[in-house]
Amino acid sequence: MGSPEGRFHFAIDRGGTFTDVFAQCPGGHVRVLKLLSEDPANYADAPTEGIRRILEQEAGMLLPRDRPLDSSHIASIRMGTTVATNALLERKGERVALLVTRGFRDLLHIGTQARGDLFDLAVPMPEVLYEEVLEVDERVVLHRGEAGTGTPVKGRTGDLLEVQQPVDLGTLRGKLEGLLSRGTRSLAVVLMHSYTWAQHEQQVGALARELGFTTCPRLRRPCHWCAIRPPGAHSLCRRYSTPAIHANPCRASAVAFQGQLKGEDVQVLFMRSDGGLAPMDAFSGSRAVLSGPAGGVVGYSATTYQQEGGQPVIGFDMGGTSTDVSRYAGEFEHVFEATTAGVTLQAPQLDINTVAAGGGSRLFFRSGLFVVGPESAGAHPGPACYRKGGPLTVTDANLVLGRLLPASFPCIFGPGEDQPLSPEASRKALEAVATEVNSFLTNGPCPASPLSLEEVAMGFVRVANEAMCRPIRALTQARGHDPSAHVLACFGGAGGQHACAIARALGMDTVHIHRHSGLLSALGLALADVVHEAQEPCSLLYAPETFMQLDQRLSRLEEQCVDALQAQGFPRSQISTESFLHLRYQGTDCALMVSAHQHPATACSPRAGDFGAAFVGRYMREFGFVIPERPVVVDDVRVRGTGRSGLRLEDAPKAPTGPPRVDKMTQCYFEGGYQETPVYLLGELGYGHKLHGPCLIIDSNSTILVEPGCQAEVTETGDIRISVGAEVPGTVGTQLDPIQLSIFSHRFMSIAEQMGRILQRTAISTNIKERLDFSCALFGPDGGLVSNAPHIPVHLGAMQETVQFQVRWTLPRPPTPPSPRPPTPPLPRPSIPLPRGEPGARGLNLLIRKNGRTVNLGGKTSVTVYPGDVFCLHTPGGGGYGDPEDPAPPPGSPPQALAFPEHGSVYEYRRAQEAV
């Protein structure tokens, strides 16, 4: 991020609580600043205030807040914002009306059969974003070639259609004028088949603009997806949230930058959800939902991935309320349909998985399990250590274990916001939970030794780590990637305390923490490139006869991207393009957006690359099977154009002047107990310094814990690379251990959830894809239920019985382990004879197996048993069991439990009777 012209480059990430400012100053050095996003007593707008402060300090000039800033010192401003997300969450967007084809007025209200909570008896319907619905008299249908139908027209996808009813513009004009009179200025237009034949939508948009509507569809900007509901919901979100960005003070700050920053040579760009920058006129609310987190993904992809030699990277961003994880392996991984605040968005977004486990996640002990989240203490009252009466949280557990030092935090806590963190409050809150834990252990069904306060805190930290591993496994193992082959890029305020433990749990051997990890999203904005995408629907087969058409479409979209980026001032040498095809097997509903990045063109592929090989390879990796007998359909063609900004980070770290200085010594608790732990200051470390764990590395924005067996090293760029040692194997016994039980609960649940996601994605049935009308579960060796995913539970009872039947009668038996006793002659059969006794006197024999299921033997005279089976034999009629000549037990005697050896036999059965 050089400044050859001697001006400042600013990158600003405005979050809900803090605004991070990253500035590249003249001369190449870096300034960072963190300030409150809302502080009306001191300033009106946080991004503008951040720029003003840095200009004052670096340029040595006085810049009053009430005067315009001089733009002669500023080259560019880049921003990420959460305003679009907040507008959806708080429902504070623009007043908007929905125009839809007659007969479909409730289309977006009905939505799909998906429910946020399958077990909620009162499912709340999400609020709609529109205030009114106007039905448009028009209809376009697919041409069926029947006699008497109209003249067909050809759509953009190549499909033939017929216009059954043109748009009644006269009637529509009166309806739109009524909307204007009621104060609505924004329209979302959703018409049938507009993805391939957009003339009706364009006519409606032209009429709306003529009447004075400020937000409505543009000419020649038809829908890019072959559907109506998801693109309709996306269009509605765009009209609803984009005006909020223009009007909100955060977005207004960008407008203020151009108005108050005198001069027209200041480039102002915004981060979109897909990881690319866009100018203000191309920045919309529907593309800004992940604006802030996207900066972090770009940040570690531009730093960690390059420095680790191209090894795949997992991004781990742990904040106060939640943790975001993502993956980068040379190209950004996108999803093309997501739901935010009950609103479906169909636009490219970085694939970021979120779990409700952060520093502020609350800790509970429920039903014999350690539970972390999803409830959060929030910013107010915050964790117990904030001195505001807050609940026990992950932050409190780390503080009790000595992994956070109160002296490294500013005195901003307590009712007067002038006190340090309170370890005493954390211990008091933890003691209350520890009392519950020990009461359960000592008085429960399986008495066990009580746990110390530190062991309870350590248990909660381990469970929190396992909860945060689940989304990482979903990004790697569930998609055919080995998590141990990745580097863990850790950033965010709380991530450094858990990075080593999470890397160990996933088998990773390297953790990379950038020196600006507390502001990595702002750094990512500084290093990001400008992106322009072009996409259009398609309905061609992926076959040699269509390759020429696909190449022509891709070439046309590539020209659009290049022209758009050149119009923003990028020379052709700084522009690159990448082509994608949205492919699926015919007759299925699971399409994959495929790039031919690693599959060059062959004689049997389009010129842009071998998309077919890329699709088959990815399908097999993610789902474990392919369908070679089915043709492949192209749903969409897409080109992503990138204009390289040329900005590079040039701030060099300090050279070492000797061994690293230990700032202080402290006591930290680990699995084996307390250990002496040196504390280092990150600002005093230089290239080549090596620190052996355990140790703490303190920065103004984060605390990094290097666990025992790990080694931290300062890289050439001033970052921290931690080599993670192998985890010491532990033993899990049969004694009750609520910590291990909680950890295994998370792991088993993760497996069941991954099974469900694969089934959901590959299914064709709407009941399976949307209602999750299936069940996925794990069963033990005896067929008993261990863990089930949150799907429809009605199947689980039958599933257990089915699995147990398979285990007993179908699956092969494991080989018998060798016995230290002398071998005995083989027995004739593994069955036990059970004569019924004298007819009419002794009744029926009943066999009760160890799982509690009662079997009526009826007229059977034998039963097959397996190793470990334990039975109770009943004689309801008062008769005996075994051979007819054996005496019967006294009437009313309790059932006798008989434990049979590995292979039930007549001999062992008689011996058991004798013992009775």
N, C-alpha and C positions, 0 to 999 in steps of 0.2 A: 504493500500500500504506500507507494512512494509519493513524494510531493515535489516533483521537479520544478513546478512553477512557484514553489514557496507559499502554498496556501494549505488550509486545513481540510481534511476529509473527516466527516463525522458519520458514525454509525450508532443508531439509538434504538434500543429495545425497550418499549414502554409496556410494562406489565401492570397487573392489577394493583400491586403494592409498591414496587420499586421501578424506577426507570434507570437503565444502565446506559452510560454514554462512553463510547470508545472513539478516541480521536487520534488520528495520525497528524502530527504537527510538522511544520516546516523543519527540515533537517532530518526527518525520519523517526524521531523518538515518539513514544506513545504516552498518552494521558488517558486514564480511566476515571470515571466518576459514577457514583451511585447516589441517587436522591429519591425522595418520596414522589410517587406519581401524582399525589394530590396533597397540596399544602397551600390552600388559598390565602392563608395569613401572610405568606412570604412571596408567592409567585402565582401567576395565573395558569401557566402551562409548563410542565416539567421539561419536555425536550428543548423548548426555547431557552429555558433557564439554564439547562446544562451547557448549551452552546455558549451562552453569555458568560458563564463562569470560567470556562476554559479559555475563551478569547481574552477575558480580562487578565487571567493569570499568566498566559503565555505571551500575549502581545503587550502587556504592561500598560493597558489603557483602561480608562473608566468608561463603563457602558451602563448607563442608567436603564432600569427595567422599563421605563415609560417611553423610551425612544427606540426608533427602528435600529436594527443592527446593520452594520456596514458589511455588505457582502463581498467587498474586495478581498477579504482574507479567507473566504470560504470557496472551496472548489466543488464539494458535493455533500449531500446529506442523504443518508439511507435510514429507513425506519421499519420497524416491526411493531405491530399493534394488536391489542386484544379487543378493540372496539367492536368489531363485527361479532365476535363470540358473545360479548356482553349484551349486544343488542338483541341477539337471539335468546339468551338466557333470561334476560329481564323483560323481553317483549317490549322494547322501546325503539322500534323501528318506524319506518315511514307508513302512513296510512296508504293501503294498497287495495285495489279491487282486482278480482279474478275474472277474466273473460275466457269462457270455455265453450266448446262445441255443445249445442243443445242436446240435452239428455245425459250430460256428464257433470252436472253442477256439483255433485258430492264426491267426485273422483278423489280429490286430494284429502278431503275430510275422512273418507273411508280408509284410504291408505292401504296397508297390507295387514296380514293376520299376525304380524310380529308383535310381541308384547315384551315390555321391559322386564317384567317380573312374572314368570309363569305361575307362581303360587299366590299371586295377589288376587283375592276374591273380588275386589272392586278395582278393576283396571281403569285408570284414569285416561281419558282421551286427551292427547296433546292439543293445546290451543292452536287454532288455525291462525295464519298470519294475515289473512285477508279480512276486510270488513264486509265486503259485499261480493256477490257473484252475479255476473251477467252472462246469460246464455246467448251464444252467437248462432244465428240461423245460417248454417253452412254444413256441408258434409262431403268428404272425400273418402272413397273406399277403394280397396284393391280390385282390379279388373279381373272378373272371373270368366270372361269370354262367352257368356251366355247370350242367346238371341234376344234382341230387343234392348240390350244395354247401350249406353252412350259410347261416344268415341273415346278410346283410351288415350291417356297422356303418359309420358315417360318421366318418372321421377329421377332424382339425383342418384339413387341407389341402383337404377336400372329396372326397378319394378314398374309394371304397368298399373295405372290407376284410372279411375273415372270420377269426374266431378258430378256427384248426384245433385248438389244444390250449391250454387254460387253464394258468396257472402251478400247478405241483404244489408248494404251499407246505409240505406235510407233509415231503416228501423234502428240500426246500431247507432247512427248519429244522434238520434233523440235520447237513447239510453246513456250515451257518453256525456251529453250535455247535462243530463240530470246528475251524473256523478260529479261533474265539475261544480255544479251549484251546491253540492253537499260537502265540498272541500277536499275531495280526493284528487290527487294529482299524479298518482303512480299506478301503472297498469301491468299486470302479468297476463300474457296471452298464451293459452294452451289449447291448440286445435289439433284434431285428429290427423295423423300422418304428415304433420308439418316437417318431420325430419327428412322426408324425401320430396315433398311438394309444398313449398313454403309460400306460394303466391297469396293464399288467403291470409296468412299471418302478416305478410308484408302490407297487404291492403288495409288491414286493421291498424297496423302501426302507423301508416301514412295518415289515416284519418285521425288517429289520436294526436299525432304531432300537429296536424292542422288545427285541431281544436284547442291546443295549448297544454296537453299533458307533458309533464317534464321528464318522466321516466316511463319508457315504453320500448317495445322491440325495435331494433335498428333494421334498416333495409339491408337485404342480402346478408343477414346474420341468422340463418335458420338453425334449428336444433341439430346437435352433432350426434345424437344417440337414437338408435332404433327402438324407441319406446315412447310412452306418453306420460306415465305417472312420475317416474324419477326426474326426467327433464322438466316436467311441469313444476314439481316441487322446487327444483333448483332455480328455475326462472323466477318463481315467487320469492324465494329467499334473496335472490339478487336485487329485485325491485324493492324489497322490504329493508334490507340492511345497507345497501350502498349509499342512499341519502344520509343515513345515520353517520357514516364515516365522513361525509363531506361536512356535516353540521357539527359533529362532536369536537370538543376542544382538542383532542389528540390529533384528529385528522385536520382540524382547522389549524393546528400548529404548522402542518406542511403548507397549507394555504398562506398562513402568516409568514412562513419562511420566504415564499415567493413575493409576498406583498411587502413585508417589512425588510427583508434582506434586499436592499436596493441593488438592482442589477439583474440581468437576465441570463447570466452565465453560470448560475448555480444549478447543478443537476440534482433533482430531488427524485428519489426512487423509493419504492415500497416493496417489502418482502411478501411474496404470495405463499400460499399453502404448499405449492409444489416445489419450493426451494429456489425459485428464481425471482429476480427483481423485475419490477415493472414501473413505468412512469405513472404519474398520478391519474391521467385520463384513462389508463387501462387497468386501474386498481379498483376492484369491486368487492363488495362485502362477501359474496359467495366464494371468492378466491382468497379470502383473508382470515379464515377461521383458525388456521394453524400458523399464522404469520410469525408469532413469537417462537414457538418450538421449532419451526423450520429453520430459523437462524442457528440454533444449536446443532442441528444435523449438518448443515453446511459447514459450520465451524469445525467439527471434528473430522468431517470428510476432507477438508482442505488442509488439515494439520496432522492429525494422528495417522490417517490412512497413508499419506505421503511419507511420513517419517518412519512408519513401520514396514516400509518396503512393499506396500500393496497387499498386506495381509488383511483379510476381512475384519471389519470393526463392528462391535456392538456399542451403540451409544447409550449411556446410563445417566439420566438426568433426574436426580432425586431432589425434590423440593420439600416444602412443608406439608402439603396436603396429599400429593400424589407423586408417582415416579413415572417418567416417560422413557421408553426404550425404543430403539430403532436399529436398523442395520444398514451398513454401507459396504459394498464389495466392488467398487469401481464405477457404479452407477446408482442413482437414486432409485429406491423402490417405492412405487406409487400405488395407491388404491384409487379407484375411480367412482366409488359410491360409499358414502359414509353418512352417519346420522349424528347430528349435533343438536342438543336441546329439542329433540323430537322432530327435527326438520331434516329431510333427506337431501343431501347435496351430491350432485353428480358432476364432479370436476376432479381433476388430478390433485391428489393430496399425498404428501409424504406418509408412508406407512409407519405411523407412530402408535405404539401400544401403551396404554396407560393402566396402572394399577393403583388402587386407593391405599397406598402404603407410603408414607413420607415421614419426615421428622415430627410432624404434628399428629400422626395417626394415634388414636387412643388404644390403650391396652386393657384387655379384659381377661378374666378366667371364667369360662362358661362350660358347664357340663364336662368337667375334667379336661378341658383343652385350653391352651394358651391362644388367645385370639388377638390379632392386630388389625385395627380398622374394621370396616371402611370409614367409621366415624372419625372426624378430625376435630382437634381443638380450635382450629382456625387462628387467625391473627389476634382475635380477642375472644375469650381471655387468654388463649394460648396454652402452652404446656404448664404444668404445675410450677416449674422453676421460674416462670415469668412473674411470679408473685401477685397474680390476679385471681387466685382461686381456681385455676384451670385444672383439668383432669390429668391423669397419668398418661404419658405419651412415650414414643420411641426416643425423643430427645431426653426425657427424664431418665430413661434406662441407660443411655450412653453417659449421662452426667454422673449417675451413681457408680458406673463402672470406671470412672476416671478418664473417659475418652474425650470429654469436653472440659476445657479449663475456663472457669468463670472469669479469670483475669484477662482472657483474650477477647472477651465480649465488652462492648461499650455499656456504660451504666444508663440504660434506657428502659429498665423494667420497673414493675411496681405501679401502684396507682398514680404516683407523681412522675413516672418515667424517668427516675433519677437513681435507680438502684441496680446492683449487679444481679446476675443469675443467682438463684437460691438452691444450692444442693440440699439444704435441709428440707425444703418443700418437696423436692423430688423423692427423698428418702421416706418422708412421711406418707406420701401418696403410694409409694411402692410397698411400704410395710402393710398397708391395709389390704392390698391384693395378695401379698405373701401370706398373710394370715388365712385367707380363703384357700390358697393353694395347699398349705400345710394341713389345714383342717381336713381337706379332701384326702390327702395322702395318708394321714394317720387314722382317720375314721372311716375311710372308704371300704369298698368290698375287698380290696387287695392292699392291706396296710404296707406302707413304705416309709423310708426315712424322710424326715422333713428337709426342706431346702433352705439354704441361707439366703439372705437378701440379695447378695450378688449373684447367686445361682438362679434366682428367679429373674433378675434383670437380664442375665445372660441368656436365659431361656427365651425371653421375649425378643431379644435382638436376633437370636437364631431363627425364630419363627418369622420375624419381619424379613430377614434375608431370604428365607425360602419363599415367602409371598412375592418378593420382587424378582425371584428367579423364574416364576411362572410365565410372565409375558416374554422373557428372553427365550425360554424353551419354545414358546408359541411361534416366535420369529425364526427359530433355527431348526430344532428337531422336528417340529410339525411341518416344516417345508423341505425336509431332506438335507439340512445342513448340520454339521457337527459343531456344537458350541465350543468345544475345546480348541478348534482351529481358528478362533477369533481372538482379537485383542479387545479388552474392555476399556472404552474411552469414558472416563468418569468426569462429570461436571455437575454443576448445581451446588447449592450451599451445603447439603447434607450428604452428598454421595461419597465423599472421601472417607467417611467413617465406616462405610460398609463395603467398599470396593474390593478389598483383599478377600474377605469372607465370601462374597458373591462369586468372585473369580474362581476361588477354590471349589465351591459347590458345583460349578459348571465345568470344571476341569481346565480352565484357562490358565495360562502361565505368564501372562503379561497384562498389566494395568497401565494405561497412559493417562496422565492428568496434566492438562495444559496449564501453563503458568497463569493464564487468565481464565481458569475454569469457572470462577464465580460470575464471569461476564461473557461466557462463550457464545451466547446467542447474539450479543452485540458484535463480537468479533466475527461471527459467521456472516453478519450483514456486511461487514467491511470487506470480506473476501468473496462474497457471492458474485455471480454473473447475471447479466440481464437476459431474460428468457422470453421468447415469443413462440406460442404453439398454434398450430393449425390442424384441424381435424374435421373429417366428414364421414357420414355413414356409408356403409357398403353392404351389399348382400351377394357378393360373388363367392364361388367356390375357390378354394386355394388349389389350383390345378394348372398344369402347363398352358392350357388354352386361355387362362385369364392372367397370366403373368405380365403380359404386355400392358393390359389395362391397369393392373396394380402399379406398374412402374410409371405409367403416365400420371396416375393420380398422385403418387408420392412425389414425382418431380414438380407437379403443379403446386402442391403444398409447400415443398421446399422453397420454391421461388417466392411464395407469400411470406415465409419466415425471413428469408434473406432481405426482401424488400422492406419489411417492417423494421428490421434491425438497422439496415443502412439508413433508413429515415431518421433513426435516433442518433446517427453520427458514427456508427461502427464501420470501419473499413472491412472489405470482404475478407481480408487476411485474418481478422479477429472473430469471424463468424464460423461456427460449425453447426452441423445439423445431424440429427439422428432420427431414423425412421422406425415406426412401430406398426404392427398389425394386431388387431384385436381378433383373436382366433378362438374357435370352439369346435368341438365335434358336432356334426349335424344331429339334431334331435336332442341335444343336451342344452343346459342353461348355464354352464360354467365356462365363461370366456376368459382368456388370459391375454393381457396386453404384452406382446412379445417383441423384443428387439433382437436384431440379428448381429448384435455387437461382437459376439465371439463366434459367429457362424458366417464366414465369407461366402460370397455368391459362388454357385456351381453352375454347371450346364443345365441343371434341372431345377432352377430357382429363379426368382426375380433378380434383377441387377443389384438391388439394394441389399441382398443377403439371403441366406437360406433360412427363412422364417419357419419353414416346416420342421426342420431338424431342431431348431430352438424350441418350438412349441412341444414337440414330442418329448424332448429331454426334460423340459420343465414340468410337463404333466406327469411324467413318470416319477420325477424327484418329489413332487408335492403330494401326489395321490397314490403312487405305488402301482399303477396300471395304466395301460393305454388301450385305445379301441381302434386297432389298425383297419378293421373292416369298414369303418365309417368315414365318409369324406369330411374334410375340414372346411368350415365356413368362415369368411372374413366379415366380421360385423362392422368394423371401422378401420380407417387408415388415419395415421397420425404422424406428424413430424414436429419435433422439438428443436427449435433453433436457439443457439446460445451465443450471445455477444460477450466475449471475454473483456472484462473491465480493465485488465492490466494492473489493478491495484494489488500490491504485495506487501506483506508485513516485513519491515526491515529492522525492527527493534532487536538489538543483539543483547544476549544476557551478559552479566558481568563475569569476568574471568576469576577463577579461584585464587585466593591469596594465601592459602594454607588449608589445614584440615578444617572441617566444618565445626563451627562453634556451638557448643551446647548451651542453650539459653537457660535451662533449668532442668531439674529432675523431678519426676512425679511418679505416682503409683497407678498403674492400670490393671484392671482385672481381665484375665483370659481364662481359658478352660482349666488350666492347672492352678489357678489362684492369682494373687497379685504379683506383678513383676515390676522391677525398676525400669522406668521408661524415660529416656532423654527427650527433650523438647527442642526443636530447631525452628528458626524463623526462615520462611521461604525467601524473603528478601535478602538474607545474608548468604544464601547458597549460590554456588557458581558451578560452571560446567565441569563435570568429572567427579563431583562430590558423590560419595557412596555412603549410604546410611543403612545399617543393619537393624532389622526389627527385633524387638518392638521399639517403636519411636513415634513421636507426633511431629508433624510439620504444620506450623501455624501460618496462616495468611490472613490478611484483613477481611477476606470474604469467605473463608472456609477453613476446616481442620481436616488434615489427612492423617489417617491411622495406618501405619505400617505394622502389620501383625508379626508375631514371632515366626521365624522361618522364612520371612520375605526380606528382600533387599531393594531399597530405593536408590535410584541414580539420577543425577541431574544431566539432562541431555544437552546437546550442543545448542539447541534453541531455548534452553532454560526451562523446559518442561520436566515433569517427574515421571520416570518410567520405573515401575515396580515389578520385579521378578518374583512371582508367587511360588513359594515352595509347596511341595506336595502335602496334602492333608494327612495327618496322622490317623491311621485306621482306628476306628472305635468299634466296640462290641455292643451289640444290642441284645439284651437278655429278655427273659419272659417276665421280669418284674415290672410292675406298673411304672411307667415313666411318661408323665403328661407332656413333657417337652418333645420327646421323640415321637409320641403319638400325634402331636400337632404337626410336626414336620412331615411325617409320612402321610398325614391327611392331605397336606398341600400337594405332595408329589403324586399321590394316587389320583387326586382330583384333577391335577394338570393333565395326566394321561387320559382320563375319561373325557375331559373337555376337548382335547385335541382330536380324539376319535369323533366326537360330535361335530366339530368344525369341518372335518373332512367329509363326513356324511352329508352335512348341510350343503356344502359347496358343490358336491358332485351329484346331488339329487335332482330329479326332474319334478317330483311332486311338490305342489305348493304347500301341502300340509307339512312336509318335512322341511322345506327351505324356510318357511316363514313361521309356522306354528311350532316347529321343533317337536312334531308329533312322533317321537322316537325316544329311546332310552339307551344310553351308553354307560357301562359299569365295569368294574373290575371285581373278580371273584377269586377267592382263595383256593388252595389245592383241594379242599373238600367241597368246592362249589358254593361256599357261603359268600354272601355279598360283603365286599370290602369297602367300595366307594362307588358312588354313582354321580354323574354329572347332573346339573340342574335342568333336566329335561322332563318330559311327561312321566310321572312315577308309576302310572297304572301298570306298566309292563314289567316292573321289577320283580314282583312276586312270581310271575310265571317264568321270568328269566332265571331266577335262582333254581327253581325246580328243574328247568330244562338243563341247565349247566350241570347240576348234580347228577342227573340221569346220564349225561354224556360222560362225566367223570367215572361213574360206577360201571357203566355197561359198554361204552364205546371206546373211550380213550385207552391207549395201551398203558399197562401198569408199569411203574418204574422197576428196574431190576432190584432184587433183594440184596441188601448189603451183606458182605461176608460176615459170618458169625465166628466168634472165638471158640465156640464149643465144637467138639468133634462132629463131623457130618453124620447125619442120620439118613436111613434109607428113605427114598421119596415115598410120599403117601399116595394112595390111589386116586384121591380126588379132593379138591378144596371145598367140599360141601359138608354140611352138618345134617344128619338125619333127624327129623323131628316127627316121630309117629304121633298120631292124634290120640292114642289111648283107646279105651273102651268106648264104643259108640254109645252116645246118649248119657254117659256118666262123667266124662271129663271135659266136655265142651271143646272149644276151638283154641288153638295156640295163637297168641298174638305176639308179634315181634316188634319191639320199639327200638328204633335205631338211635344213635347218639345225637342226631339233629332234631329229635323230638317227633319225627314222623312215625305214626303207627301203621304197621302193615298187618293185615289179616291174612294169615297163611292159608286158611280154608283147608282144602284137601291136600295141600302140598306136604310132602314128606321130607324135604330138605331145603336148605337155603344156602346160597353162596356168600362167603364173607371175604373181606379184604383186610390187609394189615391195618391195625389200629381200631377196628370196629368194636364197639361195646354195645351189648344188647341187654334188654330186660325181657324175660319171658313171662307172659301172663297166661293163666288158665281160668277164664271167666266162669266156666262151669264147675270149678272146683277140682278139676282133674289135674293130673301131673304132666310132666314133660319128660321127654327122653324115651327110653324103651318102655313098652307096656308093662313089664314086670316090675319096674321101679315104683316105690311107694309114692303116693301123691302128697304134696305139702299140705299142712293143715289149712282148713278153710279160712279165708280172710288174711292169710299171711302176705307180707309185702313182696313185691316183685324182687327176684334175685338177679343181680347184675352179674353177667358172665363176660369176662374178658378173654377173647380167643387169641391165640398166637397168630403168626404170619399166615399160615395156611390152616384154616379150620379143618378138623378131622374128627372121625368117630372117637379115636382114643382120647384126644384132648377134651372133647365134649363130655365123655364119661368121667374123666378126671375132674372136670369142673363140677359135675353133679355130686361127686363124692365129697368135694370140698364144701359144698353147700350142706 
